[in-house]
Amino acid sequence: MSYSHFLFWDETLIDPMNSIYNSVESFYSKSTSKNVTIIRENDRIEILFPVYKFIFTLNKEDWVQEESKDIAETFGKNRTDYNRISNSQKRIEFYGEEDFNMDYFNDYLLILENIQREMHVTIFDTDNGKFF
């Protein structure tokens, strides 16, 4: 199993990558039993475990808005955040490598749940075509 999600947010938020970094940093600073390194370089955040990693990237390509409209029309027509999704000109892309034994499944869930709660983002599971 691998992890692949798009995050949509209120784009008046000035720096979503900074918010994500702070959320992840805060979460893992409280969980000292894990050997985790968090690296932020411009529009990319990597959460590194000894043998695994999650990646967040900010995608600002021109085609993101068209794809966002398509996602909203196809999967989110009846959602209250339809306009947020449909009008998105940027998105955060979250990826996790193959996790065959689901060793990092709990981390995946906790990371995204914290971000969703703190930033009020809409999360779309690209593998399953469903919202988180």
Backbone bond lengths (Angstrom), bond angles and torsions (degrees), N, CA, C in turn:
res aa  C-N    CA-C-N  psi(-1)  N-CA   C-N-CA  omega(-1)  CA-C   N-CA-C  phi
1 M - - - 1.445 - - 1.525 109.03 -
2 S 1.316 115.58 134.47 1.463 120.13 172.68 1.529 107.44 -119.30
3 Y 1.316 116.20 171.72 1.458 121.34 -175.59 1.523 108.90 -123.48
4 S 1.322 116.43 130.97 1.458 121.14 -179.65 1.526 108.82 -149.10
5 H 1.324 115.88 113.85 1.469 120.86 -177.07 1.524 110.29 -139.11
6 F 1.333 114.70 152.45 1.454 122.46 170.40 1.521 107.63 -109.05
7 L 1.314 116.72 139.18 1.459 122.33 177.27 1.519 108.90 -114.13
8 F 1.327 115.94 128.86 1.458 122.86 177.11 1.526 107.45 -115.07
9 W 1.314 117.31 140.38 1.464 121.30 -175.30 1.516 109.36 -142.83
10 D 1.304 115.45 171.44 1.457 121.77 173.72 1.528 106.63 -67.99
11 E 1.310 116.91 111.49 1.461 120.37 -172.33 1.524 113.85 -72.89
12 T 1.330 117.31 1.14 1.460 118.91 171.32 1.528 110.04 -77.33
13 L 1.345 115.87 -12.79 1.463 120.80 173.80 1.522 106.96 -65.88
14 I 1.314 117.25 122.37 1.456 121.14 -169.69 1.529 113.32 -66.11
15 D 1.320 118.14 -46.96 1.454 120.32 -175.07 1.529 111.21 -136.35
16 P 1.323 117.41 86.23 1.463 118.76 -178.32 1.526 112.77 -64.38
17 M 1.311 117.50 -30.34 1.465 119.60 179.99 1.524 110.52 -66.52
18 N 1.304 116.76 -36.50 1.458 120.28 176.95 1.527 110.13 -65.52
19 S 1.329 117.11 -41.34 1.463 121.12 178.26 1.526 111.17 -63.51
20 I 1.316 116.63 -41.73 1.465 120.43 178.50 1.521 110.02 -65.20
21 Y 1.316 116.60 -46.04 1.465 120.29 179.29 1.529 110.32 -57.26
22 N 1.320 116.53 -47.06 1.470 120.53 -179.17 1.521 111.58 -62.88
23 S 1.311 116.84 -39.93 1.460 121.00 179.22 1.525 111.12 -63.88
24 V 1.313 116.63 -47.56 1.467 121.16 -178.94 1.529 110.57 -66.95
25 E 1.313 116.55 -43.17 1.463 121.49 179.01 1.533 110.49 -60.62
26 S 1.309 116.35 -44.57 1.456 120.91 179.63 1.531 110.95 -64.12
27 F 1.317 116.07 -43.64 1.467 120.42 -179.67 1.526 111.45 -60.72
28 Y 1.322 117.14 -48.20 1.467 119.42 -176.27 1.524 113.23 -79.19
29 S 1.318 117.71 -19.58 1.470 118.25 175.34 1.530 110.31 -70.72
30 K 1.333 116.84 -25.47 1.465 121.21 176.85 1.523 111.13 -83.46
31 S 1.311 116.83 -21.53 1.466 122.90 -178.31 1.524 108.33 -105.07
32 T 1.315 116.48 74.78 1.463 121.16 -172.75 1.520 114.18 -75.10
33 S 1.318 118.18 -8.49 1.465 119.93 -178.26 1.531 112.15 -76.58
34 K 1.332 118.17 -12.67 1.459 121.20 -179.11 1.520 110.44 -99.19
35 N 1.318 114.81 140.84 1.460 121.56 175.67 1.533 107.47 -89.79
36 V 1.331 116.63 93.30 1.457 122.44 -174.53 1.522 109.30 -126.97
37 T 1.327 115.53 136.76 1.459 122.13 173.05 1.519 107.71 -118.35
38 I 1.317 116.22 134.00 1.461 121.08 -179.77 1.523 107.93 -118.03
39 I 1.324 115.28 123.85 1.465 121.04 -177.23 1.521 109.01 -121.67
40 R 1.320 115.93 131.00 1.464 120.45 174.02 1.516 109.04 -119.38
41 E 1.306 115.12 125.31 1.461 122.02 174.72 1.515 107.83 -132.77
42 N 1.325 116.54 107.28 1.459 123.26 -179.46 1.521 111.21 53.17
43 D 1.325 117.35 -112.87 1.462 122.14 -175.34 1.521 112.50 -99.62
44 R 1.325 116.81 32.08 1.464 121.78 -178.14 1.530 109.93 -142.17
45 I 1.319 115.44 135.15 1.461 122.06 174.81 1.519 107.51 -126.47
46 E 1.321 116.01 130.52 1.457 120.70 175.46 1.522 108.82 -116.64
47 I 1.321 115.19 133.61 1.463 122.17 175.04 1.524 104.67 -109.59
48 L 1.327 115.61 108.40 1.461 121.40 -171.37 1.518 111.83 -106.36
49 F 1.304 114.97 124.22 1.455 123.24 170.89 1.525 106.18 -103.82
50 P 1.309 119.43 169.37 1.463 119.20 -178.31 1.544 114.24 -54.82
51 V 1.333 117.98 -35.21 1.469 119.20 -178.06 1.532 112.49 -132.44
52 Y 1.320 118.18 23.01 1.460 120.77 -176.01 1.519 109.18 -157.02
53 K 1.361 116.54 159.46 1.461 118.42 174.07 1.519 111.80 -153.09
54 F 1.334 113.96 150.33 1.458 123.76 169.78 1.522 106.72 -111.35
55 I 1.327 115.81 149.85 1.467 120.73 -179.35 1.528 109.67 -133.86
56 F 1.324 116.36 134.58 1.460 123.84 168.60 1.524 107.15 -112.59
57 T 1.329 117.49 133.36 1.460 120.91 173.18 1.527 108.97 -133.29
58 L 1.321 115.52 146.14 1.463 121.19 175.92 1.523 107.34 -94.52
59 N 1.323 116.14 120.88 1.461 121.28 179.75 1.520 108.61 -105.45
60 K 1.339 116.33 118.57 1.461 122.70 -179.03 1.529 111.71 -117.19
61 E 1.320 116.60 18.21 1.466 120.62 -178.24 1.537 110.43 -63.09
62 D 1.326 116.23 152.54 1.462 121.53 -177.89 1.530 112.68 -58.95
63 W 1.305 117.82 -35.13 1.464 121.94 -175.91 1.526 113.69 -75.67
64 V 1.330 118.34 -7.76 1.466 120.78 -179.54 1.527 110.61 -61.33
65 Q 1.327 118.16 -41.08 1.463 119.76 -178.11 1.532 111.13 -63.30
66 E 1.311 117.45 -42.02 1.467 120.04 178.90 1.526 111.10 -64.22
67 E 1.321 116.09 -42.85 1.463 120.06 178.49 1.525 111.09 -66.74
68 S 1.322 117.61 -35.74 1.467 121.30 177.13 1.524 110.77 -63.09
69 K 1.330 116.63 -42.20 1.465 120.49 176.61 1.520 110.39 -60.30
70 D 1.312 116.32 -42.21 1.465 121.00 -179.84 1.535 110.92 -64.00
71 I 1.334 117.06 -43.62 1.474 120.94 178.22 1.529 109.79 -61.80
72 A 1.329 117.12 -44.18 1.464 121.02 -179.79 1.528 110.88 -62.84
73 E 1.314 116.85 -44.82 1.474 120.85 -178.93 1.523 111.77 -67.69
74 T 1.311 117.18 -42.05 1.459 121.26 -174.83 1.523 113.05 -78.21
75 F 1.336 116.91 -41.27 1.467 119.91 -171.01 1.527 114.84 -116.96
76 G 1.341 117.88 -15.21 1.463 118.35 -171.64 1.504 115.95 -128.55
77 K 1.324 117.31 24.85 1.468 120.62 -174.68 1.519 114.09 -54.61
78 N 1.303 117.99 -36.90 1.470 121.34 -175.56 1.528 113.35 -100.34
79 R 1.290 117.59 12.73 1.471 121.10 -178.05 1.522 110.98 -84.99
80 T 1.316 116.34 147.59 1.472 120.49 178.15 1.530 111.40 -69.07
81 D 1.330 117.37 -21.93 1.469 120.94 179.01 1.532 111.88 -99.76
82 Y 1.311 115.99 22.63 1.469 121.78 179.89 1.534 111.33 -52.76
83 N 1.341 117.19 -47.86 1.472 120.06 -177.56 1.526 111.93 -64.86
84 R 1.326 116.54 -37.42 1.474 119.68 177.63 1.533 109.47 -58.79
85 I 1.322 115.82 -46.45 1.471 120.48 -178.37 1.528 109.83 -67.67
86 S 1.303 116.33 -51.61 1.458 122.32 -175.05 1.531 113.08 -60.98
87 N 1.314 117.37 -35.31 1.471 121.68 -176.38 1.526 113.76 -92.75
88 S 1.302 117.55 3.48 1.473 120.27 -176.61 1.524 111.47 -66.32
89 Q 1.315 114.83 125.86 1.460 121.23 176.18 1.527 111.45 -98.57
90 K 1.334 114.89 -12.02 1.467 121.96 178.37 1.520 107.54 -138.82
91 R 1.300 115.18 162.91 1.459 119.26 173.32 1.519 108.96 -154.56
92 I 1.317 114.61 155.64 1.455 121.77 172.26 1.521 106.40 -95.15
93 E 1.316 116.53 132.23 1.455 121.23 177.18 1.523 108.00 -109.23
94 F 1.315 115.53 127.40 1.456 122.91 -177.97 1.522 108.02 -113.47
95 Y 1.333 115.67 129.27 1.463 120.50 178.96 1.517 110.45 -133.74
96 G 1.300 114.21 144.77 1.454 122.11 170.26 1.511 107.75 -131.82
97 E 1.297 115.90 137.78 1.466 121.33 -178.74 1.523 111.02 -63.03
98 E 1.323 116.77 175.07 1.471 121.13 175.10 1.529 108.84 -54.90
99 D 1.305 115.03 132.54 1.465 122.61 -178.46 1.531 107.08 -129.97
100 F 1.316 115.31 68.92 1.460 122.37 -170.43 1.528 113.30 -54.82
101 N 1.306 117.49 -40.18 1.471 121.27 -178.72 1.527 112.53 -93.71
102 M 1.317 115.74 3.94 1.473 122.70 -178.59 1.530 111.81 57.23
103 D 1.310 115.73 35.64 1.461 121.16 179.16 1.529 112.67 -64.98
104 Y 1.338 116.80 -25.42 1.460 121.01 -176.03 1.524 112.36 -113.51
105 F 1.331 116.09 13.78 1.461 120.85 -178.96 1.527 111.54 -60.57
106 N 1.322 118.27 -44.38 1.468 120.87 179.53 1.522 111.18 -63.49
107 D 1.334 116.99 -40.17 1.467 119.80 177.04 1.525 110.18 -62.00
108 Y 1.320 115.46 -45.72 1.467 120.94 178.64 1.527 110.80 -54.85
109 L 1.324 116.58 -50.40 1.462 120.54 -179.57 1.524 112.04 -62.62
110 L 1.314 116.67 -47.11 1.465 120.15 -177.36 1.523 112.11 -65.59
111 I 1.316 117.29 -40.18 1.471 120.40 178.29 1.528 109.94 -59.81
112 L 1.340 116.44 -52.61 1.462 119.34 -176.69 1.531 112.56 -68.99
113 E 1.320 117.64 -37.19 1.465 119.60 177.73 1.526 111.28 -63.67
114 N 1.329 117.61 -41.78 1.471 120.46 177.94 1.522 111.06 -62.89
115 I 1.313 116.55 -45.31 1.466 120.51 -179.57 1.529 110.33 -64.74
116 Q 1.318 116.13 -42.51 1.460 119.89 179.43 1.532 110.86 -61.09
117 R 1.291 116.44 -43.01 1.465 121.20 -179.40 1.534 111.14 -69.40
118 E 1.302 117.63 -45.01 1.468 120.80 -174.97 1.529 113.23 -76.11
119 M 1.322 117.32 -36.37 1.468 120.70 -175.09 1.521 113.43 -104.63
120 H 1.324 117.27 -6.68 1.469 121.74 -178.07 1.534 110.87 56.01
121 V 1.310 115.77 45.99 1.457 121.03 179.56 1.526 110.63 -88.44
122 T 1.316 115.17 159.30 1.454 122.75 171.06 1.517 105.97 -100.97
123 I 1.320 116.89 129.32 1.458 121.25 -176.32 1.525 109.47 -115.59
124 F 1.320 115.28 126.58 1.466 122.21 -179.23 1.520 109.07 -113.07
125 D 1.326 115.97 124.67 1.468 123.08 177.46 1.527 107.61 -83.97
126 T 1.318 116.48 106.34 1.467 120.30 -174.62 1.527 112.57 -71.42
127 D 1.319 118.02 -26.36 1.464 120.48 179.68 1.524 111.85 -71.71
128 N 1.325 117.21 -36.30 1.458 121.89 -174.67 1.525 114.32 -107.48
129 G 1.331 117.40 -5.39 1.452 120.42 -179.85 1.512 113.15 63.35
130 K 1.348 116.10 37.79 1.467 121.20 -178.71 1.517 109.88 -134.76
131 F 1.314 114.73 157.77 1.456 120.18 175.58 1.512 109.31 -89.88
132 F 1.301 116.19 143.45 1.474 125.94 -176.22 1.505 109.67 -68.10
